[in-house]
Amino acid sequence: MEQARLDLLHDRRVKALREQAEAWHEANRIRAYCDALDQHITTALAVTPEEQQPVTEWSTWARRYADDIDPLLHHPGPPHDRKIDPEELRPYLQGRSPHGPGRR
């Protein structure tokens, strides 16, 4: 049972780490896109200020969104080790019951 608990906690941490890395990657991709968008709108020859304004507002909004999803701006860490439901252990027990011997 203890090994099953440790395996479950390990899998929870792996999942959290992958989610944080993916969110960080996505935030950086959005920022890179905004940089390219800003560069394009400032160098485009036939763009009027009226046409530029909604694009600039979109880029500003997108950067705020990137900040919202970037885990590095929100002090990431391991997931909180919440109480384990015995049924969560079932996949780690190789067919044994999480409720003890003789129970399913």
DAMO-V209262 format. One record per run of one state. SS is the DSSP state (hx for helix, st for strand, lp for the rest). FROM is the first residue (numbers start at 0). TO is the last residue. Records with the same first field share a line. If there is no record, write none. Layout:
SS=FROM-TO  FROM-TO
This chain:
lp=0-0  43-47  69-69  74-84  92-103
hx=1-42  48-68  70-73  85-91
